Amino acid sequence: MKLDILVLAVHPDDAELGCSGTIAKHIAMGKKVGIVDFTRGELGTRGSAEIRDIEAADSAKILGLHARENLKFKDGFFTNDEEHKTAVIRMIRKYQPEIILTNALHDRHPDHGRAGDLANDACFLSGLSKISTNIDGQEQDAWRPRLVLQYIQDRYIEPDIIVDITPYIQTKIDSIKAFKTQFFNPDHEEAETYISSPEFFDSVIGRAREFGKSIGTTYAEGFTCRKLLGVDDLFNLS
Ligand SMILES: [Zn+2]
């Protein structure tokens, strides 16, 4: 299936924290959007890989995703090498997205930056026809997305572009809360972590509020881009 937007995320819940409002917005506009998670988040202190699989599927339903799959890379230890690049290229060529959204290039968790670099490298290499890949026994065509954006997750990074998500803030909150074991949930009995505190959840909403304020709306998500961004119609800018 061809997608319009493919989100590449190293941990299940990164896409929700970083860009689920933008995902929900574009699905409401009729775009096809999917997520490929790189790992099952098996090093997370709370829950387990199996529980994360269920939580990720629950979130996919809330967001109305057209596809979600997991590459089962090793959480914390995957590398940006030929094997891992090839696995990501296979997904890019499978879904042929115009736009990729991926992890921040520098963040609190070292996996995020490594995944952001891996995704950017794979997007470029996917366009080279002499790199041969196949899926289900079928040779794949080269495909290069025209735009790669990094969502801003934990560390504050000055965005290059901001997307208004005001009507979709509740969907964003609901998709994050689908990860019941990870985030603030007074009924959950495992030890509290950095991301399970009520303050962490407030900070996610506060970040969206801050980005919203900066463009004159209520809630928004910010993205960075390695290249200069162009626009055909100045009236699409706000
Ligand atoms: Zn993460």
Residues whose N, C-alpha, C, O or C-beta is under 5 A from the ligand:
A	BS01	ZN	H11 D14
